[in-house]
Amino acid sequence: MTTRLIELINSVAEGSKAQFARMMGWKPQYLSGMLNGRIGLTPIIRILQVLPNLNARWLLLGEGKMFNSDEWIEIQSIGNPIFSQKKDCIHTSELVDQYESEKKDLIPVISEANEDILKTPREKERSLIHTKICSRYKELMKQFPGVKSYRLMKVIATEHSRTIPNIRKILIDYGLYSNKHY
């Protein structure tokens, strides 16, 4: 797969590893690790998101053509997709410039879209529990407005078999509580 990745870099980024890394939103060191054989699912998904006309079977298995269509290559970008009639005509400097100018918009979108994909089952479960704890805290705050936060945390800690400091940390992480209250 490393040789196909190098072929892709040569085709899309004119052989520039640094430019290809920027197109993908990676540091060059990250790409270097991939070229040394440390390729995981997350970077493959990223490549396929940025280059949707890339043939996934070619990338993963070496079967078929590099791109699904010889006529058009679409490179995804927030707002304005860039089209080229022939893959040889892609101006990577324009792509990099556009990516850099839209980087602020792109990163949060990618983070949100990949958040669930990148989470392990344990992280998903933890996130669900944290959401329940936060919802319960909000509910108790409305139900008992005059009660001290510590007492509400004690109720939640008992319900979820956790310690009060653990509940406090979760609430702080989600912006529902600050240390100055305690």
N, C-alpha and C positions, 0 to 999 in steps of 0.2 A: 504494500500500500504506500510505502514511502516513495517509491519511484513514481507512482501515479500522482502523489502530492507534488513532487518536484515538476512533473509534466504540467500539472495544473498551474503552478506558480509561473512556469515559463510561458504558458498560454495567456493567463489573465493578468499577470503583473510584470510581464516582460523580463522574467527571471529574477526580479527583485524580491528577495525574501522579506525585507523590511517593509516594502510597499504592500505586499500581500498580507503581512501581519496587521498593518494599519487598516487595510480594507476589512479585515475580519474583526477588528477591535481588540487585537491581542498585542502583547509586548513581543518584540522579536525573540526574546529568550524562550517564550512559550512555544513559538513556532519551531525554534531550534530543538527543543525537547521532543516535539512531535516528529521531526525529521530524524531524530535519533531513536525512534521506535516507540516513544511513549504517547500513543494515540488512543484517546478514549472516545466515548460516545458523544460527549458534550461538544468537542470541536468539530466532529463530523456533522452534527446537527447544525452547528453555526455555519459551516461551509455551505451546506445545502439550503439554509435560509437566505444567505447572501447571494448565492448563485442558484436560483431555482431551476434554471434550465440545465444544470449539471446533471448528468446521468448518474444516479446513486449506485446503480449496478456496476458502472465503470469504476467509480471511486472505491467501492467496497470490494468488488470481485475481479475487476479488470475486464469485464464483459461489455461488448458494444462500443459505441462511440463515446467520446468525452462529454459531448453535449447532446441533449435530446433533439435539438434542431440545428441544422447547419445554417439556416437563414437568419434566425434572430437569437440573440442572447440578451436576457434581461437581468440586470444586476439590481437587486432590491436596495432601495434607499427610502428613508422616510420622506414622504411628500412627493418627490418626483423620481420615478424610475428612469434609469438611463438605458437607452436602447442603442444597439449597434447592429448594422446589417451583416457584418462579418466579424467573426471573433478576432481576426487580426487587426481590426480597426478600433478596438477598445482603447481609449486613451486613459491609461491608468492614472496619470497625473490629475486628470479631471475627476476621476472617481475618488481619489484620495482627498483632493481639495473639497469635493462635495461632502465626503464622509466627515472630514474634519470640521466643516462648517455646521454639520447637522449632528455632531457627536453628542451634544447635550440632550437633544431630543431622542436619539437612538438608544442610548444606554438605559434609561428608565423603561422604555418599551420592551427591550430585550429582557431586562431583569424581570419584569412582570410576566412576560410570556413564558419564560423558562423557569420561573420560580418553582412551580409544581413539578416540572420535569426533572429539575436538579435535586429536589428533595428526596431523601431516602424515606422509606415507610415510617421509620422511627421519627424523623423530623416532621413528617406530615401529621403524625399522631400528636407530637408535642405541640405543634402549632394549633391543632384543634383544641387541645386541652387548655392552652393559653387563651384562646379565643373565648372558651366557655368561662374561664376564671374572670376574664375582663368583663364579659357580659354580666356575670353574676355580681361583680363588684358595682357596676353601674346600676343594676337593678336594686341592690341593697342601699346604695346611696340615695336613690329616689324614694325608696320605701321608708327609710329611716334617716332623714336629712340631718338630724341633730346628733346622731351617734358618731363617736370618734372612729376614724379610719382603722385604728388598731383593732377595735372590736369587730368591725366588718371583716377584716383580714383573718381574724381568729375564726369566725364562722366559716369562711371560705376554706381556710386551711383544714378545718375539721371535715368539711364536706369532701375535699379532694385528697385527704390523707397526706398533707404536705405541712411544712413548717411555715410559721408566719414570715420569717425572713425570705423564704422562697417565694411566697405569694407577693410580698413587697417588691422583690426584684422583678418579677413578671410585670407587675403594675407600673413600675418605674420604666421598664423597657418599652412598654406600650404607651407611655406618656400619660398615664392615669394618676400617677402619684409622684411626688418629688420628695427627696431626702429632707427638705426643710420642714416638712410636716411632722417628721418623726422625732 
